[in-house]
Amino acid sequence: MARYGRHRVLRTTGALRACWPLGPAFVPPGIPGMALVITVQFGLVACCGLFDPVLATYRLTHVDPGRLARTQAAWAISSSVTIAA
């Protein structure tokens, strides 16, 4: 993030994070299929692993310090509700 900037990292990893789930639609049988699944899973985990902490840092640096607890609580609740839905 220090090299490329916060906005560029968010934009790139967010876009890639949305593209990786398309890979399993093209899985051939056998060893090439396993290699594709491993590559897709690695790419998805890597993009999510970069995107999530950068987004959390961005969100918390742009919130008034008096509202950090409310912001984190709202984020946790909305994430749990979205997962349940």
Secondary structure, 3 states (H helix, E strand, C coil): CCCCCHHHHHHHHHHHHHHHHHHHHHCCCCHHHHHHHHHHHHHHHHHHHHHHHHHHHHHHHCCCHHHHHHHHHHHHHHHHHHHHC
